[in-house]
Amino acid sequence: MKPEDCLYAETHEWVHVAEQDGQQVATLGISAFAIEQLNDLVYMDLPASGRTLAVGEEFGEVESVKAVSPLYSPVAGEVVEVNESLPDNLEWLNEDPYSKGWVLKIRLSGNEGLDALMDYAAYQKQCAESG
């Protein structure tokens, strides 16, 4: 997946929506910019499949040697798949955050939250302005 094909939350989660079996499924991850800012990741906590998330709801956290950062869902729906291997392979977030480093797949309950997400160009502008 290319970063240019994703939508982005202000909190640095990326979202890629695709249709699977007639339903909209969003793949979520953490942007390369956020991973670079966190540096030296040491721990990740993720939810179980089947959990329902609301827009903006905290669903897990990622910890680096310098900070613990909560992860927020930019969309609403049911968690249908979790990248269970990711917490044991945190280097995937540095190496390939838009493919091997995906975090969750959520079956969308509607379009709630999608309109608030930024396209790649707008997200790059936010990152440049924040430093």
PyMOL commands that set and color helices and strands:
alter all, ss='L'
color gray80, all
select helices_A, chain A and resi 3-5+32-38+86-88+91-95+114-116+120-130
alter helices_A, ss='H'
color red, helices_A
select strands_A, chain A and resi 7-8+13-20+23-30+41-45+52-53+58-64+68-72+77-82+104-108
alter strands_A, ss='S'
color yellow, strands_A
deselect
rebuild
show_as cartoon
